[in-house]
């Protein structure tokens, strides 16, 4: 679509304007698949589309790592199944449902795929 100017503006906004250091509870699943997955997808595409890539494309992976680090406390549940929500400023998982706040098995397995891909891209594994 040749929207390189718009892509450049979006990349600049990610670098200068987007911060995840907000006192906000977020849904672990939705944030992982939409935001974290979006950063990882943008990073992947930046490596596949040389005509629009930039040396500034590191920002996609940088933002992905920052967000993932903020989501990690959701995995500190007694069952190991991530809590359904997490505060991305305090980095605290929040038990918020009748089932102890855990995500469903389907959600948890989807989260694993995204986190494993991030670990693959960074070479950084957290157990």
Buried (B, 14 or more C-beta within 10 A) or exposed (E): EEEEEEBEEBBEEBBEEBEBEEEEBBBBBEBBBEBBBBBBEBBBBBEEEEEBEEEEBEBBBBBBBBBBBBBBBBBEBEEEBBBBBBBBEEBBBBBBEEEEBBBEEEBBEBBEEBBEBBEEBEEEEEE
